[in-house]
Amino acid sequence: MHCKEIMSHNVQWITPGETVAAAAKLMAFHNLGLLPVCGADGKPIGVLTDRDIALRVVGKDRLASQTVVEAVMTTPVQSVAADCSVDRAGEIMTKGGVSRLLVLDEGSHLTGLISVADLLVHAPGKIALEIARGVYAREVSDPSTGHPHRASKPTPKFFHGLRDSSPDSDAATGNPARVEANSVSHGGTNDLKEFPS
């Protein structure tokens, strides 16, 4: 079975110069968690996710109406060819720690989107289960440690790139959201995965 057989064809996309506010309205209207970002030639150059908006816009006190998509989108694009097997798409999702892949045609133009949900519905049972376990394993914490507690508030130092390097800090434990936010705040590229593992 190939991605082109089960992918979503009616994929909404936006251009990199649009504002995050406009993109968020489109996401709300179409009930989407991800919008591909395409250049004038229709080739994807990134994706904008609800996570990008939360971490890179709201979390950084940026004004969505004054922030362009290109400044906060996730790159590089995680994609597959339309004739890629669903098994291989699952491997790419698992390795990349993402739950959606853009599907490109022979000319690298956006032609569809494939998600974990598509694989769960259409892939053979054992393969679907392995894919789901692989992709979602990143979200499962160690059940033997910690306990529920109120989230600690970020310090002003966090927003200025100064980090607590104590052994208990998020940077020391490799918290992916903190590592990503720290990278972006230091002018790094947005080349981390949609959902860091």
VEXBALUM-864339 format. One line per field, with one value per residue (C-alpha): residue number from 1; residue in three letters; x, y, z. Coordinates in Angstrom, 2 decimals. Example, Ala and Ser with C-alpha at 12.3 -4.5 7.8 and 13.67 -1.06 7.14 Angstrom:
2
resi: (1,2)
resn: (ALA,SER)
xx: (12.30,13.67)
yy: (-4.50,-1.06)
zz: (7.80,7.14)
REM end
This chain:
197
resi: (1,2,3,4,5,6,7,8,9,10,11,12,13,14,15,16,17,18,19,20,21,22,23,24,25,26,27,28,29,30,31,32,33,34,35,36,37,38,39,40,41,42,43,44,45,46,47,48,49,50,51,52,53,54,55,56,57,58,59,60,61,62,63,64,65,66,67,68,69,70,71,72,73,74,75,76,77,78,79,80,81,82,83,84,85,86,87,88,89,90,91,92,93,94,95,96,97,98,99,100,101,102,103,104,105,106,107,108,109,110,111,112,113,114,115,116,117,118,119,120,121,122,123,124,125,126,127,128,129,130,131,132,133,134,135,136,137,138,139,140,141,142,143,144,145,146,147,148,149,150,151,152,153,154,155,156,157,158,159,160,161,162,163,164,165,166,167,168,169,170,171,172,173,174,175,176,177,178,179,180,181,182,183,184,185,186,187,188,189,190,191,192,193,194,195,196,197)
resn: (MET,HIS,CYS,LYS,GLU,ILE,MET,SER,HIS,ASN,VAL,GLN,TRP,ILE,THR,PRO,GLY,GLU,THR,VAL,ALA,ALA,ALA,ALA,LYS,LEU,MET,ALA,PHE,HIS,ASN,LEU,GLY,LEU,LEU,PRO,VAL,CYS,GLY,ALA,ASP,GLY,LYS,PRO,ILE,GLY,VAL,LEU,THR,ASP,ARG,ASP,ILE,ALA,LEU,ARG,VAL,VAL,GLY,LYS,ASP,ARG,LEU,ALA,SER,GLN,THR,VAL,VAL,GLU,ALA,VAL,MET,THR,THR,PRO,VAL,GLN,SER,VAL,ALA,ALA,ASP,CYS,SER,VAL,ASP,ARG,ALA,GLY,GLU,ILE,MET,THR,LYS,GLY,GLY,VAL,SER,ARG,LEU,LEU,VAL,LEU,ASP,GLU,GLY,SER,HIS,LEU,THR,GLY,LEU,ILE,SER,VAL,ALA,ASP,LEU,LEU,VAL,HIS,ALA,PRO,GLY,LYS,ILE,ALA,LEU,GLU,ILE,ALA,ARG,GLY,VAL,TYR,ALA,ARG,GLU,VAL,SER,ASP,PRO,SER,THR,GLY,HIS,PRO,HIS,ARG,ALA,SER,LYS,PRO,THR,PRO,LYS,PHE,PHE,HIS,GLY,LEU,ARG,ASP,SER,SER,PRO,ASP,SER,ASP,ALA,ALA,THR,GLY,ASN,PRO,ALA,ARG,VAL,GLU,ALA,ASN,SER,VAL,SER,HIS,GLY,GLY,THR,ASN,ASP,LEU,LYS,GLU,PHE,PRO,SER)
xx: (0.00,1.27,0.80,-1.09,-3.81,-4.62,-3.40,-5.64,-5.84,-7.68,-4.75,-4.94,-1.65,-0.35,2.48,5.45,4.62,1.19,0.77,0.48,-2.85,-4.25,-2.81,-4.32,-7.75,-7.43,-6.40,-9.41,-11.81,-10.59,-9.96,-6.28,-3.22,-0.79,-0.60,2.02,3.88,4.52,6.40,4.91,5.86,3.68,6.67,6.64,9.32,8.05,5.01,3.22,1.80,-0.30,2.81,4.86,2.29,2.22,6.00,7.36,4.64,2.55,5.40,7.69,5.11,5.12,2.11,0.54,-0.73,2.82,4.69,5.04,4.73,8.24,9.73,8.21,7.51,9.18,11.81,12.98,9.87,9.26,7.90,7.51,6.86,3.34,4.48,6.21,4.96,2.94,5.49,8.27,6.11,5.62,9.36,9.97,7.33,8.80,12.38,11.45,9.07,6.26,2.64,2.12,4.12,3.65,3.27,5.08,4.77,7.68,8.30,8.40,5.02,2.56,0.06,-1.30,-0.77,-0.54,-1.07,-0.77,-4.57,-4.49,-2.01,-4.03,-7.17,-5.65,-2.43,-2.51,-3.12,0.36,2.07,-0.39,0.21,4.00,3.80,1.53,3.78,6.87,5.41,3.69,6.44,8.01,4.99,5.02,6.91,8.56,5.66,7.99,9.26,7.68,4.11,1.52,2.32,1.48,3.65,6.46,6.39,9.15,11.56,12.35,15.82,14.24,12.94,16.33,18.23,19.70,19.21,19.48,22.12,21.47,21.01,17.26,16.83,15.03,18.19,20.11,17.38,16.95,13.39,12.80,10.39,12.93,15.80,13.81,12.69,16.26,17.56,15.00,15.64,19.36,18.70,19.04,17.09,13.72,15.08,13.81,11.09,7.45,7.33,10.84,11.60)
yy: (0.00,3.45,6.90,8.16,5.59,6.83,10.45,13.49,15.39,18.54,20.13,23.80,25.74,29.27,31.47,32.44,36.16,35.79,36.78,34.20,35.77,35.08,31.56,30.85,31.96,29.57,26.77,27.43,27.68,24.44,22.69,22.06,21.62,22.03,24.21,23.57,26.73,26.91,29.31,30.89,27.77,25.56,23.77,23.40,25.30,24.60,23.90,25.96,24.00,24.94,24.08,26.64,29.29,28.34,28.19,30.70,33.35,33.25,31.86,34.65,37.43,38.20,39.81,37.31,40.15,41.46,38.15,36.52,32.77,32.44,33.70,30.91,27.98,24.60,23.60,21.48,19.85,16.21,14.65,11.51,10.78,9.83,6.31,5.77,2.67,3.18,1.04,3.45,6.49,5.00,4.52,8.16,9.36,7.25,8.31,11.98,12.06,13.56,12.54,14.03,14.04,16.16,14.13,15.51,14.75,14.13,17.88,18.36,20.11,19.53,16.88,15.62,14.91,11.64,11.35,8.71,8.56,7.65,4.88,3.60,3.37,1.96,0.10,-3.57,-3.97,-4.98,-2.28,0.37,-0.57,-0.46,2.95,4.36,3.04,4.49,7.93,8.38,6.85,10.31,11.61,8.95,9.90,7.49,6.37,5.53,9.07,12.33,13.17,15.68,19.21,22.75,23.95,26.25,29.70,30.68,33.27,36.44,34.97,32.23,34.78,36.44,33.23,32.87,29.37,27.64,24.98,23.13,19.35,19.73,22.30,21.49,22.15,19.57,16.96,17.66,19.00,19.34,22.29,24.27,23.27,24.36,27.64,28.36,27.69,30.01,32.77,32.68,33.25,29.62,28.11,26.52,23.24,21.12,18.58,19.41,17.37,16.99,13.59)
zz: (0.00,-0.94,0.59,-2.47,-1.77,1.73,1.92,2.33,-0.96,0.10,1.94,2.91,2.74,3.27,2.05,4.25,4.25,5.82,9.45,12.18,13.16,9.67,9.73,13.16,11.90,8.95,11.30,13.52,10.58,8.98,12.33,11.57,13.75,10.86,7.75,5.09,4.06,0.31,-1.91,-5.03,-6.99,-4.75,-3.23,0.57,2.48,6.00,8.14,10.76,13.67,16.66,18.69,16.72,17.55,21.23,21.69,19.23,19.23,22.41,24.53,23.34,23.80,20.07,18.45,16.07,13.88,13.44,13.12,9.73,9.35,7.93,11.21,13.31,10.97,11.39,8.85,7.16,5.75,6.69,3.50,1.42,-2.25,-3.27,-4.16,-0.80,1.00,4.19,6.04,5.04,5.90,9.36,9.77,8.79,11.26,14.04,13.35,12.89,15.84,13.77,13.34,9.86,6.64,3.54,0.35,-2.68,-6.40,-8.78,-9.07,-5.26,-5.25,-2.43,-3.43,-0.11,3.56,5.45,9.19,11.86,11.83,8.11,8.85,11.80,9.69,6.51,7.31,8.34,12.09,13.22,11.15,12.34,15.96,15.58,13.91,16.60,19.36,17.70,17.02,20.37,22.54,22.70,24.61,27.29,30.41,32.80,35.05,37.91,38.48,39.58,40.46,39.24,40.32,39.35,36.46,37.50,35.98,33.56,34.85,32.91,32.35,30.20,27.72,27.43,26.76,30.26,31.56,34.91,34.39,37.63,37.34,37.80,35.03,31.78,29.79,31.82,31.40,27.70,27.76,24.00,24.24,26.27,24.00,20.94,22.51,23.61,20.09,18.51,21.06,20.25,16.56,15.62,12.78,13.30,12.06,14.90,14.43,14.68,17.87,19.24,20.69)
REM end
